[in-house]
Amino acid sequence: MLQKALTALPLTKISERAFEGAFFGVMLIAMAGWVYFITLLLVKLCLWFLG
């Protein structure tokens, strides 16, 4: 019984780290998308003012 508890503990740590890593990756992709979107809008605005 104790052996099952000891082997389950590293697996839960690995799954928690994998979940955190996936969440962090999705968050970075979303932030990069927003930065690209805002930069594109600012470039269009500057070109509109200059043109």
Beta strands, then each sheet from edge to edge (+ up, - down):
end
